[in-house]
Every structure is written in C-alpha cells, then in structure tokens.
Amino acid sequence: MRFDELSLDPRLLRAIADRGYTETTDVQTRTLAETLAGRDAAVQSQTGTGKTAAFLVTIFDRLLRDGSRKSGKTLIITPTRELAVQIEGEADLLNRRLGLTIGCFYGGVGYEQQEAVLRKGADILIGTPGRLLDLEEKGTLRLGDVRILVIDEADRLFDMGFLPDIKRIVRKLPPAGRRQSLFFSATLNRLARRTAVEFLNDPVFIELTPERITVEAISQELYRVGSHLKANLLLGLIKAEAPKNALIFTNTRHAAERLAKKLEKNGYRGRFLTGDLPQNKRLRIIDDFSAGRFPFLVATDVAARGLHIEGLEMVVNYDLPEDIESYVHRIGRTGRAGKEGKAVSLACEKYGDKLSEIEAYIGMRIPIKTATPDLFVSDRGFEAELKAREERKRSRGFGRGRGFSGDRRSARKDDFGSGRGPSGPELRPAPAAK
C-alpha cells in the first residue's frame, strides 16, 4: 500500500514524502488500518520492520487533525535511552515543518534541561520508565492529560524488570477508554498478551511472523568451527568479505570486550558495546558507529536491543544466541528498507546445540558453508602476546615462573586459537588492514 492511499492529514503526507517514503511495510499496512481509526493495538513485530513509523504516523495524524492541545500529550515508553533517542530522531525528521514539540526524557543526565522542556509544553514525550516516574514525582510531568500511550519493545521492558514501573505510570494516566494505547513487542507471549489486555481497551492483536523478516532480504550462512579457532575464522571472513561495517554479537560482555580488543590488535578499528557501560558512553559509541567513524561494533544482546544502524552491511553471530528469538533480533538489523543484508553465524561446540532450535523457529535451514584452510587468518595480537611471553621467560630464566605449557593452556581457555586451521596448515599472517 502507498502512504498517499491512506486518509492522512495533507501536511503529514508531505512530511512523509519529504523523507522519501512511498510504500508502507507490512507492519505499517496492518497497524495503520486499525490505529488511524482510533483502535488500540497490540503488535508483534521484530526490529527493522518499520514499527516506529507505524506509531509515529498514527500520533502525528491525530495531533495534526485535532490540534495538539485538544488531543493532549502523547507518551512513548522505551526500555533504553538509546531507543528513546532513536525514536526522537525519527520524530524530529517528520516534524521539520509540522510545528509539534517533542521531548526526550532519560536518566544519566541532569534534570534541568528536561524539566525546561516540560514547562514550555511538549506534545510528544519519549522516555524511559525510571526518569518518567522521577519527573512525575517531582511534579514536573503531568500524566493526567496523556491521550495516546505507546509502549515500545514491551518484551525488553519486561526482561529488564520495568513492568512494575510501567504499571505505576499507567495507573496515573486517564482510563483506557479515554486514551488510545499502542503496544509493540517482538513476541506476544502469555505475559505480553495479559499485560496488553490489562492496559489496552479491546485491542486488536496484529502478529507478524519472524520468517518474513528473516528470509526476504537477508542472506544467511553458517560455519561450523571450534571455539579456539573462531577468532581466526572471523578475521578471515572480514578480510574476504571486506564489509564497510559489521555488527558482531557475543553472548557475554567479557567476550565482547576481548573480541573488540582482538580486532584492534589485528588492524581493524572496532569498539565494544555492553549493558554495563555508562549511558553517555554507550550513546557516544552508537553515534560514532552510525556515523562510520569505526567499522566494527562488538555487542551483547542487552546492549544492542533496539539499535538501528542505517546501511548495516553485515551481522555476525560470533556466538550463536542462547535465546533462539534473539537470532531474529540480531540479523534483523541488516537488510532493512529493501536493501540486501548478510548474516554470518559461527557454530562452535559451546553454543552450536541451539542451531536446530533456531532453524525450527525461523522455519528454514541455514546454509552451511565450508571453512577452507585459507579462510583462517593468523591472529597477530595472539602471536605478539606469545612472543612477549617468551621474551619475559627468557629474561627471567627457564627455571623461574610458569612453564610454556601452562601459557598455552591459558591461551586455549581464552577461546582464541593461534596456530593451525582444521586441516593443519600453518596460518599465514594477515596483511595490515586498510
């Protein structure tokens, strides 16, 4: 369906056209058919399907048609500061000529600027639960005049323990029959459905299956590899594929940090993103990656949830996810907006047992590629470390300190290989990355 086939406010249609959008995505087509008529909706939709635009178009159309002050405020609740800022950015682009006021509210920064926005009056409020409650308790934020409620990434909000906070916020809003409420979640499991029924007024349930996201624009492939050789294979894939950017997933924050440092030592500029980093630092890393200041970002699921990077060429599952739904979340970050994307997975003995569950979940077999010996590239950082260890041992004398065999065992525990590929040939040093 085309946007100009919808009965939207003409000013909004011009704003959408200015953004270069003409055709609606599946989630937009199905959602807007209900929400533009004023219905509450609970939508199952994965990352990268256009769900943000679905609720923003609904919000803008109502505010413009009725007049923002008559319609009351819109409140959008998100799990993280990063997602709040991303939604604000999308809203700002639509709002360039529309004259609405948008505010973004999250923790980790002072209250003064955010309170100033509220005192002036904001039509659209985007924020994280904790900061919204703080502002409400200070008397700066009045929730009684909210007429449109959006709960985005509901499953993530629940996973992070925000459900009690969301219930506190919802209790301070007008009753469900006096507001329009939209509920978006990657999955509509039992908890999500129960919560949607509690918060929404006779909602329509809209479910988009993950298969539609997975297979349409994303090329998937998988390599079986021992955990001690995963880093060597990753270096070889980066050399062979030469992506302009790639998002690489690990299952732990320690693995993310180690792998990012390993990429740097091998000449590839990269950073790591984990949930325990300060919010300001996480946002700065995301901004730099989005702007192309470095090409490789190593992240955990917690840190990358809701992350949207325009033109992301490749996603690498360095570790296959332990939560099968996370596979779709991860690879859905590439192949957006009609562009092709590629997802590469490395299945090792530690996480490879999830493969059959993942394939059953997405409804297809992931093509298996053979890792030929020339695809394994020597880890120069590891080799330099071994050389340094040898130098230290020689300087101390062979009879002092730990022996070489102990060092080798330690190296294997670090999950990174150094010497030989699966067929046994000596690995060749990689040329310096450009």
N, C-alpha and C positions, 0 to 999 in steps of 0.2 A: 504494500500500500504506500501511496505517496502522502507526505505531510499535507500537501495542498488539497487533498481529498477529505481531510478532517475539518470539522467546523471549528477552527481555531480563530482566535482574535487576529485580525489582519496584521497588527503590529508584531505579534508573536511569529506569524508566518514569515514576515520579512526578516526577523531576527534569526529564525531557523535557516532561511535561505542564505543569509549572510555568512553563516557557519559552514555552508557548502553541503548541507544535508537535504536530501530529496526523498529517499525511500526509508520507511520505517523498518526496524528489525522485528523479528518475531515477537519478542517480549514487548516491544513498543506497540505493535499492532494489537495484540491481545489485551494488554493492560489498558491502553488509551480508550479502547472501545467501551470499557467499564468505568474508568475513573473520570473521563470527561463528562459522563452522565451523572457524576456525583456519588457513585457507589464506592464503598470500602472494598479493598482488595488485599489478599494475601498472595504473594507472588513468589514462586520458587524459580530462581534464576541464578545462573552462575556468573562469575566475573567475566567481563568482556562482552556481554550480550546487549548492552545499551540500556540497562535498567535505570541508571542515573538520569538519562534524558527522559525516560518514561515518566518518572515522578516530577522532574523539573517542568516538563511541558504541562502537566496537569496543574501544577502550582501556579505557573505564570499565567496560564489561560484564565484561571479563576480569579486571580488577583487583578488582572487587567480588565476583565469583563465587569466585575462587581465594584471595582475600586478597592485599592489595598486596605484602606482604613475600614471600609464596610465589611470586607471579608475577614478582617482580623489577621493575627500573625500565623505564620507557618513555622512549625518546629520540626527539624530534621535531626534525629538522634543517630549517632555513629559510634562505633567502638573505639576508634583511634583518632588522634589528632591528624595523622596523615590523610586519612579518608575524609575527614571534615574539610581539610584544606583543599583536597582534590575536588570535592563537591562544590565548595565555594568558587573555585576557579572555573568550573563548568557553568555555574550560575552567573558569574560575572561576564562571561563571554556572551551569554544570551541577553544579559541585561544592559548591554552597552548603550542602547538607545531607548530603553524602556522606563528608566527612572525609578525603579524599585530600590529599596535599601536592604542590603544583605550584611549580616553579621556572623562571625565565626567565633566560637567560644570553646576553649580547651584549657587544660591545666599545663603546668610547666612554665607559664609566663605570668606577669603581673596582672592585676585586675583592672588597673586604671583605664587602659585603652578600651577594653571590652565593656566596662561599665559606661564609658562615654558614648559608645555606640547605642547602648540600650536607652540612655537618657534622651538621645536625639530621636529615637524611634526606629525600629527595624521591622521590615515586612517579612523577611525570611531569616530565621535563626537556625544555625547549624552548629551542633556541639556534641561534646562527649558527656555522658551522664553525670560524672562527678562534678565537673565545672558548672553544668547547668543547675544542679542542686545547690551548689555553693552560692551562685548568684541569686537563686530564688530565696534562699535562707537569709541572704543579706538584704533582701527587699528590692534589689535592683531589677530582677527579672520577674514579671508578672505572667503567670501561665494561664490565668483565667480567661484571656481573650484569644487563645490559640484556637483556630478553626480548621487547620489542616495539620495532621500529625503524620510524619514519615519515620518509620523505624527501619533503618538500613543495616544490612549484614546482621540480622537478628540472631542467627546461629552463632556468630562470632561474639556478639554481646553476651549471649548465654554462657559460652565457653569461658569467657573472661570474668564471669561472676557478677555481671551487671543487672541481672534480672530483678533483684530487689530494688535497685535504684530506679530502674525503668518503671516499676510498679508505683514507686513513690511519686515519680513525675506524672504518670498517667492519672493518679488519684487527684492531682491538683488541676487537671485540665477539665474543660467542660465535658459533660457526659457524652458517651459515644454517639448518641443520636443527634447531638448538636455540633459535631465536628466530622470531617472526612478523615479517615485513617487509612494509611497505606503501609503494608508490612512486607519487607523483602528479605528473603533468606535463601541461602544456597540449597538448603534442604527444608522440606516441610515435614519433619518427623513428628512424633506424637507430642513432644513438648512444644514445638513451634505451632502446631495446629491448635493445641489447647490454649496457648497464650494469645494467638490471633483471635480466637473466638471470644476470649476474655476482653481484649482491648478494642475489637472492631465491632461494627454494627452490621449484622447479617452480611458478612463478607463473601465475595466471590473468590474462589480458590483457582489460581492460574499456575499451572505447573509446566515448565519446560524441561525436558529430559536432558541430561548431560551429554548424551550421544550426539545430539545435534550440534553442540559446541565442539566436541572433540574431533569429529571426522570431516567437517566441512572444509576448513581452511588450514588445518594443521597437519603437517607431515610428521608422523611418529616413527621412531626406530629405537631399538633396544640392543645393547651389547651385554653379554654375559662375561663378567670379569671378576677375578679375585680381588678382595678388598685391598691387598697390598700393591696392586697394580692399577687401581682406579685413577690415581693422580697422573700416572704416566699416560694412560689412555685419554684422559681429559686434555692433557697438554697436546697430544697428537691430534685430537679432534679439533681443538682450537686452531692448530696450525693448518689442518687440512680444510676446514670449513671457512676460516677467516671471517667470522661474523663481525659486523660493525659493533654489535653489542649482544650481550647474553646475560640472562638471569639464571644463576646456578643455585639449586636448592640442596641443603643438607638437613639432616634430622635433628642436629644438636647445635647449640651456639658455639661450643668448643670446636666442632668440626668446621663450622663456617669461618671462624677466625683463623684456624690453621690453614684452611684451603686458600683464603684470600691472601695470606702472607706467602704461601707457596707460589701463587700466581705472580705476585710481585717479584719474588726472587728469580722467576723464570722470564722476566721481562714483560709481563702483561699487567697493565695498570688495573687494579681492582680494589674494592672495599668490601667489608662485610657488614651485614645488617641483622641485628638480633634484637629481641624484645627487651633485653635488659639495658640497652643503650639509652641515654637521656633523650627525651623527646626532641630537643633542639638539634642534637647531633643526628638523630635518625632523619629528621626532615631535611637537614642540610645534605646528607648523603643522597637521599632520594632526589632532591633538586639537582645535585651535581650529576647524578647518573642520567636523569631525564634530559639534561642539557648536553649530554655527550662529553662531559669532562673526563670521564673514565669509562671504558667499555664493558667491564665485567663487575657484576654485583653478586656476591655470595650471600644467601639469605636463608633464614628459617621460615617455616610456615607462619608462625606467630607474627614475625616482623613484616612479612610481605603481604599479609591479608589486606585486600582492598587496594593493593598497589596497582597503579595504571601507568604504563610507560608507552607513549606513542612510538610506533615503529620498532617495537622489540622484535629482533630477528630470531632469537633462539632462546629456548628454555632447556636447561639441563637438569635432570634429576640425578645429581651425583649420588644421592641416596634415594632409593625408592621409598615413597612415603609409607609410614606405618598405618596411617588412616587412609583408606582407599579413596574416599571422597576428595582428599587433598590432591590426588593426581589430577583431577579435572580442574581444581582451583589453580594449580600450578601451570599446566600447559595452556589454560585459557588466557594467560597473559600475553601470548603471542597469537598471530593470526587474527587480529582484530580489524574491524571496519573493512572487511572484504579483502584484506591483504593476506598473503601467504605467510605462514609461520612454520617453525620447525621445533620439535620436541625430541630430545635425545635422553634416554634413560640408561643408567649403568646398574645392572642387576648383579649384586655380589652375594656371597654366601650369608651375610648378615641380614640383608633385607629382601633378598630375592624371593622368599617364600610368599610375599604379598602379590606376586605377579599374577597368579591365576585369579585372585580375588579382584584385582584391578581390571583385568580383561573381562571378567563376568560383569562387573559394574558398568563398564563403558560399552559392553555388547560387541566387542571385536577383539581379534588377536593383534597384538602389537608386533609389527615385522621385526624379526631378529636379524641383525647384521653380524657378520663375522669380523672380529678384530684381528686383522692381519698383523704380523710382526712389525711391519714398517709403520703401523699406526701408533705404536708405543714410543714415546719420546722420553729421553732421559730427563730426570728431574735435577736440574743444575743446582738448585738450592740444597737438595739432599746430598749430592755429591760434594758440594762445598762444605757441608756440615761434617761429612765423614772425613774429609781431608783435614779439617780443623781439629777433629778429634784425634786423628793420627799425629798431627803436629804437637798437640798438647801431651799425648802419651810419650812421644819421643823426647820432649823437653823434660818430662818427669822421670823417664826411665821405665823400662818394661816391667820392672818388679814392683812398681807402685801404682796405686789406683786400681780401677776396674780393667778387666781384660777386654780384648776386642770382641769376643763372643758375646759378652754382656751388652755392648753397644749395639751389636746387630739385633739382638732380641728386642732391645728398646725401640729400635727403628721399626721393627715389624709391628710392635704394639701401636705405633702411631698411624697405622693403616696406610702407609705410603710405601710403595716399592721403589727400588732403585736400580736393579740390575738388569734382569732379563725378562723378555716378553714370554708369552705362553709357549712359544716354540723353541725358546732357548737362545736366540741370537743376542749378541751384545747390543744394547741400545746405543744409538748414536746421539751425541749431544745435539740439542736443538739449536738452530741459528738464532741470533738475537731477534726478539720480537720487535716489529716496527711500530 
